[in-house]
């Protein structure tokens, strides 16, 4: 049975880091719900290739409504982590050991949620020091799966591995 996946996303997300996994997840029978500050808002990727209409506002949802969390990269995670509601939302997934899939700059939201201490992760090169400072065990590899529920990757080049491992985690 398909899982219900929360996607936290705002303007300046990395276009392909949303569309490629989203398509793979949908093809596998999972449901995606995009979440930003307000339902009905339109957010645009940093390459101006994709516009996403938001399904739910952050105040309308709780982590308990979902089976997993997906955090696309780009500047979006850095913008979202400035809003305590998104930080608390992400933290709740980690606290309840629900699957979290974060690519590129996606782990920035998890750094601010303070849920990476002792976890094996990767991310975009520019956040490697931030990940180490958050107590994470950093690996410079295309995909890292930690604890059977945290999937991280570095760049769009890693999308095939990211999608494969994310789908494995979602199917368990």
PyMOL commands that set and color helices and strands:
alter all, ss='L'
color gray80, all
select helices_A, chain A and resi 15-27+58-60+63-65+76-80+84-95+107-112+125-133+156-171
alter helices_A, ss='H'
color red, helices_A
select strands_A, chain A and resi 4-8+31-36+42-44+51-53+56-57+68-71+99-103+120-121+137-138+143-146+150-153
alter strands_A, ss='S'
color yellow, strands_A
deselect
rebuild
show_as cartoon
